[in-house]
Amino acid sequence: MATVLSAAQPAGLRARVGGFVALTKPRIIELLLVETVPTMIVAERGLPSVWLMVATVIGGALAAGGANAINMYVDRDIDAVMERTKNRPLVTGVVAPREALVFAIALKVAAFAWLWGFVNLLSAVLACSAMLFYVFVYTLWLKRRYTSNIVIGGAAGAVPVLVGWTAVTNELDWAPLVLFAIIFYWTPPHFWALAIKYKDDYENADVPMLPVVADLRTVTRRIVAYTVVLWALTIVFGPVADMGLIYLVSALVLGAIFLGYAIRVARNPEPKPAMALFGWSISYVVLLFGAMALDQLV
């Protein structure tokens, strides 16, 4: 188990600040915000006001950061036995558990107040519902008990598109629901690819991620199946949201590449092709949502 810093070895100010920032999982926040702003552009059919975009991004970042910090607080025991997470701030002792919990709750309260005050109540409720779902349904209930953990838990990561849409329209429609489904079906192949690489980590921590409890043939078949559904949903989004040629061509090409990576993993279920798929899955979201925005702006 990783060594925890003692009270006699206090971390410096820079390390402490870095520790609190790390609690929010900035890379995950970046990806969530990549979903939000293009969704706002599609909802607006053009460029929304700069202030509205900034306010929504700040609120979304606070909401996601709070949820991620609570996730680290709850998972600090298993983080200590996993190679991938052994240097997180609650494991090393840079941040104390009580401090992390207070920090996380403060972010959650701030997120709701900010979005309600500067965006609208519906967006605030959606953002906070995602936080609660991620913490109570995924982290506390599903993650350590069920193989379907990331499948159901992925719903929390799909909510930012709803927040972005309602920030502009103050209502939900079929288009944002299809976007929600896109991220929902993107999450399992994205995460299962990572879990293939870190299968031993999850096994040591007794976390029943699919690659731990099922043979790799089953895992890769599901990756391919979810990828096919994802590709179909991105095409369906075209007519549902009245998107143009730029988006439709991009969805077709990007989805074909995603499927190609998934099939490659199915043929060779080893860490190297799995991590290539994981890397592409991140680029895929950035490029797909970028194409959405470009389609509406051009």
Wavefront OBJ file of the C-alpha trace (Angstrom):
o trace
v 0.000 0.000 0.000
v 1.235 3.467 -0.837
v 2.830 5.425 2.007
v 0.722 8.238 3.451
v 2.477 11.402 4.570
v 2.424 11.928 8.309
v 1.415 15.116 10.077
v 5.094 15.721 10.773
v 5.776 15.963 7.054
v 3.432 18.714 5.879
v 3.296 19.392 2.159
v 4.324 22.796 0.848
v 1.788 25.370 -0.340
v 2.349 24.580 -3.994
v 1.882 20.861 -3.405
v -1.253 21.525 -1.356
v -2.809 23.687 -4.053
v -1.871 21.105 -6.660
v -3.449 18.420 -4.488
v -6.784 20.221 -4.280
v -6.729 20.802 -8.041
v -5.955 17.114 -8.616
v -8.998 16.159 -6.512
v -11.225 17.650 -9.209
v -9.679 15.453 -11.965
v -9.020 18.338 -14.403
v -8.619 16.093 -17.465
v -12.100 14.655 -16.968
v -13.498 18.162 -16.508
v -11.866 19.254 -19.762
v -13.560 16.430 -21.630
v -16.952 17.199 -20.089
v -16.664 20.847 -21.095
v -15.755 19.790 -24.636
v -19.261 18.316 -24.722
v -20.947 21.396 -23.240
v -19.904 24.328 -25.422
v -20.551 22.710 -28.836
v -23.926 21.546 -27.534
v -24.740 25.167 -26.661
v -23.779 26.234 -30.184
v -26.072 23.607 -31.704
v -28.920 24.619 -29.387
v -28.429 28.289 -30.297
v -27.978 27.540 -34.010
v -25.030 29.870 -33.790
v -22.783 31.377 -31.156
v -24.453 32.000 -27.768
v -23.447 35.015 -25.725
v -19.899 34.795 -24.422
v -21.105 35.386 -20.866
v -23.599 32.527 -21.045
v -20.908 30.154 -22.300
v -18.458 31.274 -19.615
v -21.088 31.006 -16.863
v -22.134 27.521 -17.987
v -18.535 26.332 -18.243
v -17.702 27.644 -14.765
v -20.789 26.051 -13.253
v -20.161 22.783 -15.044
v -16.539 22.729 -13.927
v -17.531 23.334 -10.297
v -20.168 20.583 -10.470
v -17.853 18.021 -12.055
v -14.977 18.969 -9.761
v -17.115 18.467 -6.674
v -18.312 15.059 -7.847
v -14.782 13.967 -8.721
v -13.439 15.105 -5.350
v -16.068 13.083 -3.485
v -15.244 10.107 -5.709
v -11.606 10.370 -4.618
v -12.676 10.712 -0.980
v -14.769 7.539 -1.136
v -12.236 5.559 -3.199
v -9.106 6.532 -1.282
v -8.725 2.991 0.062
v -8.726 1.301 -3.333
v -6.700 4.138 -4.886
v -3.922 3.207 -2.460
v -3.623 -0.336 -3.846
v -3.897 0.534 -7.545
v -0.744 1.393 -9.445
v -2.604 3.902 -11.634
v -3.960 5.904 -8.694
v -1.392 5.470 -5.924
v -0.128 9.051 -6.289
v -3.493 10.747 -5.814
v -3.486 13.440 -3.100
v -5.555 11.521 -0.555
v -3.235 8.522 -0.858
v -0.007 10.494 -0.488
v -1.446 12.617 2.326
v -1.044 15.950 0.539
v -4.722 16.544 1.339
v -6.476 15.134 4.408
v -9.781 13.230 3.928
v -11.816 15.739 5.958
v -10.376 18.617 3.936
v -11.230 16.846 0.706
v -14.818 16.223 1.771
v -15.379 19.834 2.858
v -13.790 21.045 -0.384
v -16.006 18.748 -2.468
v -19.227 19.783 -0.731
v -18.284 23.450 -1.102
v -17.791 22.958 -4.838
v -21.158 21.217 -5.158
v -22.997 24.007 -3.315
v -21.158 26.659 -5.316
v -22.015 24.900 -8.590
v -25.739 24.837 -7.855
v -25.815 28.457 -6.667
v -23.758 29.658 -9.637
v -25.797 27.868 -12.292
v -29.102 28.913 -10.713
v -27.969 32.508 -10.380
v -26.235 32.988 -13.727
v -27.734 30.352 -16.052
v -31.101 28.878 -15.017
v -32.648 26.557 -12.453
v -33.103 23.629 -14.849
v -29.399 23.584 -15.722
v -28.511 23.795 -12.019
v -30.796 20.877 -11.157
v -29.443 18.746 -13.999
v -25.823 19.429 -13.048
v -26.434 18.594 -9.400
v -28.451 15.486 -10.278
v -25.434 14.261 -12.248
v -23.224 14.862 -9.209
v -25.574 12.932 -6.937
v -25.889 10.085 -9.451
v -22.116 9.828 -9.862
v -21.495 9.789 -6.111
v -24.380 7.719 -4.765
v -25.312 5.448 -7.674
v -21.954 4.856 -9.346
v -19.298 5.372 -6.644
v -21.112 4.158 -3.533
v -23.458 1.528 -4.978
v -22.370 0.143 -8.356
v -18.606 0.427 -8.645
v -17.586 -2.174 -6.071
v -20.546 -4.528 -6.511
v -21.657 -4.900 -10.121
v -20.081 -5.506 -13.508
v -22.567 -3.043 -14.999
v -20.964 -0.276 -12.922
v -19.539 1.790 -15.764
v -22.493 1.115 -18.084
v -25.061 2.618 -15.725
v -22.646 5.024 -14.063
v -21.757 6.507 -17.430
v -25.075 8.344 -17.386
v -23.520 10.944 -15.076
v -20.910 11.821 -17.692
v -23.614 12.295 -20.312
v -25.500 14.975 -18.376
v -23.240 17.918 -19.405
v -24.844 17.888 -22.869
v -28.228 18.348 -21.200
v -26.827 21.195 -19.102
v -25.398 22.870 -22.195
v -28.647 22.543 -24.119
v -30.876 23.793 -21.311
v -28.499 26.685 -20.611
v -29.529 28.046 -24.015
v -33.128 26.863 -24.346
v -34.244 26.283 -20.726
v -35.975 23.117 -21.905
v -35.209 19.597 -23.103
v -35.957 18.136 -26.524
v -35.176 15.027 -28.573
v -31.863 16.383 -29.859
v -30.182 16.687 -26.428
v -31.582 13.294 -25.427
v -29.884 11.712 -28.465
v -26.684 13.531 -27.485
v -27.077 12.093 -23.996
v -27.395 8.609 -25.524
v -24.266 9.201 -27.627
v -22.115 9.886 -24.569
v -23.859 7.101 -22.639
v -22.890 4.519 -25.277
v -19.440 6.035 -25.798
v -18.478 5.586 -22.141
v -18.296 1.748 -21.871
v -15.946 1.117 -24.823
v -13.872 4.112 -23.722
v -13.514 2.840 -20.157
v -13.352 -0.886 -20.882
v -10.358 -0.229 -23.135
v -8.592 1.413 -20.192
v -9.692 -1.403 -17.867
v -8.071 -3.993 -20.167
v -4.753 -2.233 -19.600
v -5.278 -1.983 -15.833
v -7.077 -5.288 -15.317
v -4.671 -6.394 -12.577
v -5.104 -3.070 -10.765
v -8.875 -3.478 -10.566
v -8.540 -7.124 -9.609
v -6.165 -6.270 -6.749
v -8.620 -3.618 -5.536
v -11.531 -6.077 -5.822
v -13.416 -3.827 -8.246
v -15.533 -5.937 -10.670
v -14.826 -4.068 -13.894
v -15.852 -6.182 -16.871
v -12.289 -7.222 -17.886
v -11.784 -8.567 -14.347
v -14.859 -10.807 -14.221
v -15.284 -11.783 -17.899
v -12.973 -13.235 -20.523
v -11.473 -10.770 -22.979
v -13.495 -12.165 -25.891
v -16.700 -11.159 -24.075
v -15.251 -7.743 -23.224
v -14.167 -6.972 -26.770
v -17.456 -8.179 -28.253
v -19.266 -5.716 -26.027
v -16.844 -2.969 -27.005
v -17.652 -3.594 -30.679
v -21.404 -3.788 -29.986
v -21.481 -0.519 -28.059
v -19.363 1.142 -30.731
v -21.835 0.122 -33.450
v -24.738 1.560 -31.437
v -22.717 4.716 -30.788
v -22.014 5.138 -34.499
v -25.703 4.677 -35.321
v -26.734 7.260 -32.720
v -24.338 9.866 -34.105
v -25.929 9.400 -37.534
v -29.452 9.598 -36.072
v -28.500 12.871 -34.410
v -28.049 14.436 -37.863
v -31.722 14.546 -38.906
v -33.032 14.852 -35.340
v -31.017 18.041 -34.773
v -31.218 19.171 -38.410
v -27.438 19.090 -38.804
v -25.642 19.799 -42.048
v -23.200 17.977 -44.301
v -20.091 18.836 -42.252
v -21.445 17.027 -39.222
v -22.877 14.050 -41.123
v -19.650 13.343 -43.008
v -17.643 13.751 -39.810
v -19.929 11.377 -37.886
v -19.620 8.734 -40.590
v -15.828 8.957 -40.870
v -15.087 9.278 -37.160
v -17.431 6.417 -36.318
v -15.818 4.187 -38.931
v -12.387 4.869 -37.429
v -13.719 4.163 -33.921
v -15.163 0.842 -35.105
v -11.872 0.008 -36.771
v -10.023 0.477 -33.487
v -12.664 -1.596 -31.659
v -12.373 -4.468 -34.160
v -8.590 -4.339 -33.842
v -8.917 -4.824 -30.073
v -11.379 -7.684 -30.622
v -8.841 -9.418 -32.854
v -5.944 -8.721 -30.488
v -7.214 -8.057 -26.944
v -3.902 -6.830 -25.561
v -3.076 -3.638 -23.620
v -1.364 -1.878 -26.548
v -4.327 -1.917 -29.005
v -6.695 -1.317 -26.078
v -4.858 1.860 -25.119
v -4.818 2.935 -28.773
v -8.617 2.631 -28.691
v -8.755 4.532 -25.405
v -6.671 7.350 -26.862
v -8.791 7.509 -30.000
v -12.012 7.547 -27.977
v -10.936 10.842 -26.390
v -9.962 12.345 -29.745
v -13.262 11.083 -31.131
v -15.344 13.117 -28.688
v -13.296 16.258 -29.310
v -13.544 15.907 -33.092
v -17.225 14.899 -33.162
v -18.367 17.771 -30.965
v -16.030 20.123 -32.789
v -17.706 19.082 -36.051
v -21.115 19.832 -34.483
v -20.014 23.341 -33.594
v -18.350 23.964 -36.961
v -21.450 22.692 -38.792
v -23.573 25.360 -37.107
v -21.051 28.187 -37.316
v -20.086 27.877 -40.982
l 1 2 3 4 5 6 7 8 9 10 11 12 13 14 15 16 17 18 19 20 21 22 23 24 25 26 27 28 29 30 31 32 33 34 35 36 37 38 39 40 41 42 43 44 45 46 47 48 49 50 51 52 53 54 55 56 57 58 59 60 61 62 63 64 65 66 67 68 69 70 71 72 73 74 75 76 77 78 79 80 81 82 83 84 85 86 87 88 89 90 91 92 93 94 95 96 97 98 99 100 101 102 103 104 105 106 107 108 109 110 111 112 113 114 115 116 117 118 119 120 121 122 123 124 125 126 127 128 129 130 131 132 133 134 135 136 137 138 139 140 141 142 143 144 145 146 147 148 149 150 151 152 153 154 155 156 157 158 159 160 161 162 163 164 165 166 167 168 169 170 171 172 173 174 175 176 177 178 179 180 181 182 183 184 185 186 187 188 189 190 191 192 193 194 195 196 197 198 199 200 201 202 203 204 205 206 207 208 209 210 211 212 213 214 215 216 217 218 219 220 221 222 223 224 225 226 227 228 229 230 231 232 233 234 235 236 237 238 239 240 241 242 243 244 245 246 247 248 249 250 251 252 253 254 255 256 257 258 259 260 261 262 263 264 265 266 267 268 269 270 271 272 273 274 275 276 277 278 279 280 281 282 283 284 285 286 287 288 289 290 291 292 293 294 295 296 297 298
